[in-house]
Amino acid sequence: MTPDTLAADATAILADLIAIDTTSRESNLALIDYIEDRLAPLGVTGRRVSNADGSKANFYATLGPVTEGGVVLSGHSDVVPVDGQTWASDPWVLTQRGDRLFGRGTCDMKGYLALALATAPLAVRSGLQRPVHLAVSYDEEVGCLGAPAMIAEIARTLPRPAAVVVGEPTNMEVVAGHKGIATWVVTVTGHEAHSSLTHLGVSANMVAVRLMQRLADLAERLAAEGDPDGPFCPHHATLTIGQMQGGTAVNILARECRFAFDLRTMPGQDPEAILAPFLHACAQADASLGARFPGAGVEVVRRSLTPSFAPEQDGAAETLARRLAGDNGPVRAVPYAAEAGQFQQAGFSTIICGPGSIEQAHQPDEYIEIAQIERGAAFMTRLIESLRA
């Protein structure tokens, strides 16, 4: 199979994948069914690793011999919503305009999944000495929630792979590091009263504002502590408050205020340690409010915790990916979080390299350039050649 043929097959598969709505709030089982149906004629069966209620599943499968030294091609099945976005074409129909393919998930990251599936027949019939492992996760877009259970199963059941290639969109350039992300939800419960009678109640909004100011101050401190010579941009940890809601009327002391924030850390930084003073302040506010009014207080819930991904010194995955991609560029790192850190944390040599640009991800009229599919196909054919030796 030539790279051109593989690219054409991947494009046809991509059209099928785009047509399956795997927005994170929906089930991804139709997509997993599709993958299993494509692999079945090749004599390949995989394993599902389902969530608690069975509505979603990770999936992994081995192409070729069940031996050590294989390569994991890892991608997530879910996509972000299209709600409120204006698209020039149906986001669930792959549409070509010029040299671009439009549709939700084209670059993030069903283009990579399509390439991996298009490679499967070549892998099966090529007489590989070392295997290709496909790994597909759920709920990456809402905090990398699905992959840990799958990674644990891969570590437990498969002969040890030599490398993991996470196919987030990097323009087929090798990325060796990403930031970690921790997300938190803070709920302040006050005591309602007429806004003229502040001594009879407490406004959850007023308490929340003071807590949010602590986070704003922390964000400024983190920005000042960055390493301007490092590979990350921004070159420091970031903290942003992304959501806040509170109150029912202008003349009522707010009963509840809720806000959510994310902290994106550099490799080596501990988010719990960074947030310790803030969490202590929340605990103090909780005790103070509870002493004044039963039921009042501050609740802090960590929603997600995705580890950072650090560049590996002479890493096997980076060496392989650079050779396959023809990439001799500098060490690259990205500010977004991905599942690479989770694979690395489990002890696997890992790299990020996939088709498309992160600048198109999550946007209306998301697209992937056809040239990126072609570059990805060349990468995959070289991978198969390398595993035959």
Disulfide bonds with the S-S distance in Angstrom:
none
